[in-house]
């Protein structure tokens, strides 16, 4: 299975190779989708792949060094405003936006990581993404 | 052979055969143009895209005491009112007068709000006269309160439009949307096989078969008319445009929408649909145009010039697939390489279809009959502006003053003072740019006791070329907050230096 989370590293572990440690100990595959290292916080968006057991183990480990949160429903298309042009598609780093046969633009909430690239470029301001 | 009158008789009786331009493709394929002309009476077309050259003439009625409006603002967006007392023209691309709002709420947004029935703040000022004693007026209006709100769009419904990509190493913001660095996306616009002018284009004669002045059309969800060829109309090159008018009071926000191209400007998305009477075989044949028949050049918007280089040629069918493979020159590998690039539309094909379908429904219901044009479209003209481009090569006078990286800080300081300059490009033995040292860097070296040029020079240098317009150099300096750029030739050799001083002398020159 796959699980995507937001992860904030506790200040005292910021300079430690926590993700590497979790990978080595649990054998879970981790894809770092976003990493923001700032003086006041280090924030990551992670995608964990493995068995249910492995993922649980990995989450328990991550909890020791920081806080995680399930990614909430992030992306929403305002059907009134959207004109289904498709200008947003190429700006999505995780292919969460696609076009159907009839040219309708669809958003896959499960894939969205909340980066807001699409929100910024949408000429119609038709995409809403939850604040992280 | 049929006449428009005969077709209208059929429409009124409910006997007319009406199909969309998409449906017509298959019909012509099956029956041939002759058979299709016999079978089909009307082909409906549609397009829905960003059309900046749009706007509305407004008449507010007279206030008491009356005012001659000279500066007119609607929700903070200025409308041109250098007309009679209470007439104004609100352009779609006009930004907000409040810099903080700017392009996020402009003329197009006011137009959409009016159509949505929302209240709009009107503030106007004028000079006073014996007949117009009022200086200022401030009130709230809705579309209903206006005597007239006539949409008149000087250029809509481009027959086709070049696609856009970006060769630069940075993201750029254009009227074709946001273009990622190094050819990472291709944006295109246009309804292709559904476009009104495309379906009416006579490829042999380079004219339009049925469209003319007075053709009744679908405009923004209401009924409109073609009032002539649009600005920059260029039928010779299959780049026709339309000038259209319609009553804003009959339009709907389903087919008229405001948008903002990020860091570029605001614009109005307009739905335009034209019915084409299938009078004969020739008309039917033109209506069978397919996406793959319409060639679309891909231009490099990374080049900030009027004539942008053509990177590749493709067509609407390829573009709509979602990716196109182009050949680009790789500067590191020093050879041409293939790159598959994702494509994205900035107009809506889905909405274009809805326009054609809606117009078809109107005709089938007998609500919309066709009009007889009173004259064909004019020949148009699309030539460049008579304005000289000042290039970097035009303003470079003296030979470049450069230095090698092994000179001392003192030597660098001496060169700067002796030559009375502030920027010293550092070059290798072949004269190729390595970095730049400014007088400020020298000051820093002295303060921090730094001894080597290599330690203080800036290595990531913003540079220019001989063929770059000086306006582009000025934008670079302002954007990167720098006061000078070295000019390099194609091999990277420094050939000169352009400074903010050079530019201010040029742009701020005085006659007296």
Boltz contact constraints between the chains, C-beta under 6 A:
constraints:
  - contact:
      token1: [A, 83]
      token2: [B, 348]
      max_distance: 6.0
  - contact:
      token1: [A, 83]
      token2: [B, 351]
      max_distance: 6.0
  - contact:
      token1: [A, 84]
      token2: [B, 348]
      max_distance: 6.0
  - contact:
      token1: [A, 84]
      token2: [B, 350]
      max_distance: 6.0
  - contact:
      token1: [A, 85]
      token2: [B, 345]
      max_distance: 6.0
  - contact:
      token1: [A, 85]
      token2: [B, 346]
      max_distance: 6.0
  - contact:
      token1: [A, 85]
      token2: [B, 348]
      max_distance: 6.0
  - contact:
      token1: [A, 86]
      token2: [B, 344]
      max_distance: 6.0
  - contact:
      token1: [A, 86]
      token2: [B, 345]
      max_distance: 6.0
  - contact:
      token1: [A, 87]
      token2: [B, 177]
      max_distance: 6.0
  - contact:
      token1: [A, 87]
      token2: [B, 344]
      max_distance: 6.0
  - contact:
      token1: [A, 87]
      token2: [B, 346]
      max_distance: 6.0
  - contact:
      token1: [A, 89]
      token2: [B, 344]
      max_distance: 6.0
  - contact:
      token1: [A, 90]
      token2: [B, 185]
      max_distance: 6.0
  - contact:
      token1: [A, 90]
      token2: [B, 342]
      max_distance: 6.0
  - contact:
      token1: [A, 90]
      token2: [B, 344]
      max_distance: 6.0
  - contact:
      token1: [A, 103]
      token2: [B, 349]
      max_distance: 6.0
  - contact:
      token1: [A, 103]
      token2: [B, 350]
      max_distance: 6.0
  - contact:
      token1: [A, 121]
      token2: [B, 178]
      max_distance: 6.0
  - contact:
      token1: [A, 121]
      token2: [B, 262]
      max_distance: 6.0
  - contact:
      token1: [A, 123]
      token2: [B, 259]
      max_distance: 6.0
  - contact:
      token1: [A, 123]
      token2: [B, 260]
      max_distance: 6.0
  - contact:
      token1: [A, 123]
      token2: [B, 261]
      max_distance: 6.0
  - contact:
      token1: [A, 124]
      token2: [B, 259]
      max_distance: 6.0
